[in-house]
Amino acid sequence: MASIFQRKKGGAWWIKYYANGRQVYYSLGTKDARVAKRVKRQIEGEDAKGELLAPSKTPLPAFLEDFCKFLSTIRTKKSYSADLSVLRIFFGPVCPSLFHGSCVNTRWRAGNSKPVEDQKAHLHIRASFLEEITASVMEGFISRRIREDRIAPKTANRYREVLHRMFGYATKNWGFVPTDRRNPNPAASVERRREPAHNIKYLSVGQIAEQLRVFDDSPTLKAMVATFIYAGLRREEGLWLTVDDVDLDKRLIYVRAKLINGEHWQPKTKRNRVVPISGALHKILAAYSPQRSEPWFFPSPRGRRWDADNFSQDLREINRSHGLSWSCLDFRHTFGSHLAQKGESLYKIAELMGNSPEICRRHYAALMPEKMHDVVEFTPGTSPAADKTEVILKQILEKLDQKEPASVGPKLRLIRTAGEEAVS
């Protein structure tokens, strides 16, 4: 039998029952007695049918280690690293996968490596079991980060997204049963923050020329920046281009998954695509003749694949010395923005950039105001649709009036007379 009670008059209702020999009690989060009684009847019904489950006790460190290994199999390297960062800030280094790395490059100074200082230790949620991570705990953590660290709504929603996936995995693979029966996935009850409209930066035609002039003395960097601007590639898509991926004869760039030197890479959306090479880009790439270092089309100064962070740092320093502040993301938005202003459909832009049409709509729809001009044209007091219908009907009637009636042969008439059934 289950029982409901209030700890103080007028307060929230609590429920208490036994499941598998264990006492369970928690707040129902409501002051309405009818709601509390309905939950009580539901629990008693499940108990009578033998379907009542007690809350589970999932050891947090072991579960998180297993969940991190699962993420490594379904996420790209960059996305996996971002997910680990979210979990590390929320839980702290409670399992090997969430341990902090070294602040010294161990490839060169293995003996001098030391762990990175945990600067978010004051934020970590301390818990021994996953069931202790309730919706209120997650909501409090995210709200605190918004207040104290001024994280953006998009970052707050990112925490919610990773935690939601974590609880979904726990339910399917670890038999997770929450204490609060109302929330099978506690993260689903966390408030989703409203994200503001996207404010993108892109280069004008004059600014594109100004940016490319900066790299006149560096053919490789000029060709790379031109590729980001005129083909709309993501940073890592450009850095992972091989000689076979760029076909100047067919004027095509192939953005596709590959395995090189035992390292696998694939596009962010896990979909291969082909981007045509424009005339402006073809002119620059045709004149680009670097010291080839197979297999990379844009080798680093050491003849290897560019490290993404090192490339961005070099680009930032060179641009800063010339009073510029554009980044690879700005170059990519330049490609999409100019196509949108040219009147290309959002579907085509999405296909070329490897995005979904919805993302392109949020980024570039505001740059296509002229597409609505014909929509707002109407005469006050009339309906544009009705006007078009009247014109069409008038044209049909005029054509019918112009036609001469077709000749018709003599008709047979049936005449009935007395005593006869029918005579023709």
ZAMARGU-4260 file (C-alpha; in steps of 0.2 Angstrom, whole numbers, plus 5000, padded with zeros to 4 digits):
<rodrens>
0) 5000/5000/5000 | 5006/5018/4996 | 5002/5033/5007 | 5003/5051/5004 | 5006/5065/5016
5) 5011/5083/5018 | 5026/5088/5029 | 5018/5104/5033 | 5000/5111/5031 | 4998/5118/5013
10) 5015/5111/5007 | 5019/5099/4993 | 5012/5081/4994 | 5024/5067/4997 | 5022/5048/4993
15) 5029/5033/5002 | 5028/5015/4997 | 5038/4999/4997 | 5045/4991/4981 | 5055/4975/4981
20) 5057/4977/5000 | 5064/4994/4999 | 5055/5010/5006 | 5053/5023/4993 | 5047/5041/4997
25) 5049/5057/4987 | 5040/5074/4984 | 5026/5074/4971 | 5030/5092/4968 | 5011/5097/4969
30) 5000/5104/4982 | 4984/5097/4973 | 4977/5083/4983 | 4968/5076/4968 | 4985/5074/4958
35) 4993/5066/4973 | 4979/5053/4975 | 4980/5049/4956 | 4998/5045/4958 | 4995/5035/4973
40) 4981/5024/4964 | 4993/5022/4949 | 5007/5015/4960 | 4995/5004/4969 | 4989/4997/4953
45) 5006/4993/4947 | 5010/4985/4963 | 4995/4974/4962 | 5000/4968/4944 | 5018/4965/4950
50) 5025/4979/4939 | 5031/4991/4952 | 5050/4994/4951 | 5061/5001/4965 | 5073/5015/4961
55) 5089/5008/4955 | 5106/5012/4962 | 5119/5015/4948 | 5137/5018/4954 | 5142/5034/4945
60) 5160/5031/4941 | 5158/5014/4933 | 5143/5020/4923 | 5151/5036/4917 | 5166/5027/4911
65) 5155/5015/4901 | 5145/5030/4894 | 5161/5038/4889 | 5167/5023/4880 | 5150/5022/4871
70) 5151/5040/4866 | 5168/5037/4858 | 5160/5024/4846 | 5146/5035/4840 | 5154/5053/4840
75) 5167/5061/4829 | 5183/5064/4838 | 5180/5083/4840 | 5162/5080/4846 | 5167/5067/4858
80) 5180/5079/4865 | 5166/5092/4867 | 5155/5079/4876 | 5169/5074/4888 | 5172/5092/4892
85) 5153/5094/4897 | 5154/5079/4908 | 5170/5083/4916 | 5164/5101/4921 | 5148/5093/4928
90) 5154/5078/4937 | 5173/5081/4939 | 5187/5069/4935 | 5178/5054/4943 | 5183/5041/4930
95) 5198/5038/4919 | 5190/5045/4904 | 5186/5061/4913 | 5204/5063/4920 | 5212/5080/4915
100) 5226/5079/4902 | 5244/5085/4903 | 5248/5103/4901 | 5265/5098/4893 | 5266/5089/4876
105) 5271/5072/4881 | 5277/5068/4863 | 5292/5079/4867 | 5294/5080/4886 | 5286/5064/4893
110) 5296/5066/4909 | 5290/5084/4912 | 5271/5080/4910 | 5260/5086/4924 | 5241/5086/4925
115) 5231/5101/4921 | 5224/5111/4936 | 5205/5108/4939 | 5199/5126/4937 | 5180/5120/4938
120) 5182/5110/4955 | 5170/5122/4964 | 5156/5118/4951 | 5157/5099/4951 | 5141/5089/4957
125) 5146/5077/4971 | 5137/5061/4970 | 5140/5042/4972 | 5125/5036/4962 | 5117/5042/4946
130) 5100/5042/4955 | 5106/5057/4965 | 5107/5068/4949 | 5089/5074/4949 | 5081/5088/4938
135) 5083/5101/4952 | 5101/5097/4953 | 5104/5099/4935 | 5093/5115/4934 | 5103/5122/4949
140) 5120/5118/4940 | 5115/5126/4924 | 5107/5141/4932 | 5122/5144/4942 | 5133/5144/4927
145) 5122/5156/4918 | 5123/5168/4933 | 5141/5167/4938 | 5150/5162/4922 | 5138/5170/4910
150) 5137/5155/4898 | 5126/5158/4883 | 5109/5149/4881 | 5117/5138/4868 | 5130/5132/4880
155) 5116/5129/4893 | 5106/5119/4881 | 5122/5109/4877 | 5123/5103/4895 | 5105/5098/4894
160) 5107/5088/4878 | 5122/5078/4884 | 5114/5074/4901 | 5098/5069/4892 | 5108/5057/4881
165) 5117/5050/4897 | 5100/5046/4906 | 5093/5038/4890 | 5109/5027/4889 | 5107/5023/4908
170) 5089/5017/4905 | 5092/5006/4891 | 5109/4998/4896 | 5110/5000/4915 | 5092/4997/4921
175) 5091/5015/4927 | 5075/5018/4937 | 5073/5036/4944 | 5067/5040/4961 | 5054/5052/4954
180) 5042/5042/4944 | 5036/5057/4935 | 5052/5059/4926 | 5059/5043/4917 | 5073/5054/4910
185) 5076/5068/4923 | 5085/5079/4910 | 5069/5081/4901 | 5062/5091/4915 | 5076/5104/4914
190) 5071/5120/4906 | 5077/5123/4889 | 5084/5140/4886 | 5078/5151/4872 | 5093/5155/4860
195) 5094/5172/4852 | 5094/5174/4833 | 5110/5170/4825 | 5121/5185/4821 | 5133/5180/4808
200) 5148/5189/4801 | 5153/5188/4783 | 5165/5197/4771 | 5159/5209/4757 | 5167/5207/4740
205) 5179/5221/4744 | 5184/5213/4760 | 5187/5196/4752 | 5200/5205/4740 | 5208/5213/4755
210) 5209/5197/4765 | 5217/5188/4750 | 5230/5202/4748 | 5236/5199/4765 | 5243/5182/4760
215) 5251/5187/4743 | 5267/5181/4750 | 5261/5165/4757 | 5253/5154/4743 | 5248/5140/4754
220) 5238/5151/4766 | 5231/5161/4752 | 5225/5145/4743 | 5218/5139/4760 | 5208/5155/4764
225) 5202/5156/4746 | 5195/5138/4748 | 5186/5142/4764 | 5178/5158/4756 | 5174/5151/4739
230) 5169/5133/4743 | 5162/5136/4761 | 5172/5122/4769 | 5173/5119/4787 | 5190/5122/4795
235) 5194/5103/4797 | 5187/5099/4780 | 5200/5110/4772 | 5214/5104/4783 | 5210/5086/4779
240) 5209/5088/4760 | 5221/5077/4750 | 5228/5078/4733 | 5215/5066/4726 | 5201/5076/4734
245) 5204/5091/4723 | 5201/5089/4704 | 5205/5105/4695 | 5201/5097/4678 | 5183/5093/4683
250) 5183/5108/4695 | 5177/5098/4710 | 5181/5097/4728 | 5177/5080/4736 | 5173/5081/4755
255) 5173/5063/4761 | 5178/5052/4775 | 5195/5044/4774 | 5208/5034/4783 | 5226/5040/4783
260) 5241/5033/4792 | 5229/5024/4804 | 5219/5039/4808 | 5200/5040/4803 | 5191/5056/4799
265) 5174/5060/4792 | 5164/5076/4790 | 5155/5084/4804 | 5138/5078/4798 | 5145/5061/4793
270) 5139/5064/4775 | 5151/5065/4760 | 5148/5079/4747 | 5155/5087/4732 | 5158/5106/4730
275) 5160/5114/4713 | 5176/5125/4711 | 5171/5142/4706 | 5180/5152/4693 | 5188/5164/4706
280) 5194/5149/4716 | 5200/5139/4701 | 5211/5153/4696 | 5219/5153/4713 | 5221/5135/4715
285) 5228/5133/4697 | 5242/5145/4702 | 5245/5136/4718 | 5260/5125/4717 | 5267/5121/4734
290) 5280/5109/4739 | 5269/5094/4738 | 5269/5083/4753 | 5258/5068/4750 | 5244/5065/4753
295) 5240/5083/4759 | 5234/5096/4747 | 5238/5110/4760 | 5253/5103/4770 | 5259/5112/4785
300) 5277/5120/4785 | 5283/5104/4792 | 5275/5094/4777 | 5262/5086/4788 | 5243/5089/4790
305) 5239/5106/4798 | 5234/5105/4817 | 5217/5114/4817 | 5222/5125/4832 | 5239/5129/4826
310) 5232/5135/4809 | 5219/5146/4818 | 5232/5153/4829 | 5243/5157/4814 | 5228/5165/4804
315) 5223/5175/4819 | 5241/5182/4822 | 5243/5187/4803 | 5226/5195/4802 | 5229/5204/4818
320) 5245/5212/4812 | 5235/5219/4797 | 5221/5225/4808 | 5209/5211/4803 | 5199/5199/4814
325) 5191/5187/4802 | 5191/5168/4806 | 5187/5152/4797 | 5169/5153/4802 | 5167/5170/4795
330) 5175/5163/4778 | 5162/5149/4778 | 5147/5161/4782 | 5154/5172/4767 | 5151/5158/4755
335) 5133/5155/4762 | 5128/5173/4763 | 5134/5178/4745 | 5124/5163/4738 | 5109/5168/4748
340) 5110/5186/4742 | 5112/5180/4724 | 5095/5171/4726 | 5100/5153/4727 | 5088/5142/4736
345) 5092/5137/4754 | 5091/5119/4749 | 5105/5121/4737 | 5115/5131/4750 | 5112/5117/4762
350) 5118/5104/4750 | 5134/5113/4746 | 5138/5117/4764 | 5134/5100/4771 | 5121/5108/4783
355) 5102/5105/4785 | 5090/5117/4776 | 5084/5122/4794 | 5101/5128/4799 | 5103/5137/4783
360) 5086/5145/4785 | 5091/5152/4802 | 5108/5158/4796 | 5104/5165/4779 | 5085/5168/4777
365) 5086/5186/4783 | 5098/5189/4768 | 5085/5185/4755 | 5072/5199/4758 | 5068/5201/4740
370) 5060/5184/4739 | 5045/5191/4748 | 5041/5206/4737 | 5028/5197/4727 | 5019/5191/4742
375) 5015/5208/4749 | 5008/5215/4733 | 4990/5217/4733 | 4976/5230/4731 | 4968/5236/4747
380) 4950/5228/4749 | 4953/5214/4737 | 4960/5197/4737 | 4975/5193/4725 | 4969/5175/4723
385) 4952/5181/4719 | 4958/5193/4706 | 4968/5179/4697 | 4953/5168/4698 | 4942/5181/4690
390) 4954/5184/4676 | 4956/5165/4672 | 4937/5163/4672 | 4935/5178/4660 | 4948/5171/4648
395) 4939/5154/4648 | 4922/5162/4644 | 4929/5173/4630 | 4936/5157/4622 | 4920/5148/4623
400) 4910/5163/4615 | 4922/5163/4601 | 4919/5145/4596 | 4905/5141/4584 | 4892/5128/4589
405) 4895/5111/4582 | 4883/5105/4569 | 4871/5092/4576 | 4862/5079/4565 | 4843/5076/4566
410) 4837/5068/4582 | 4826/5054/4584 | 4810/5057/4593 | 4799/5044/4601 | 4780/5048/4599
415) 4767/5038/4609 | 4750/5035/4601 | 4735/5026/4608 | 4737/5008/4606 | 4755/5009/4602
420) 4770/5007/4614 | 4782/5017/4605 | 4785/5022/4587 | 4801/5030/4581
</rodrens>
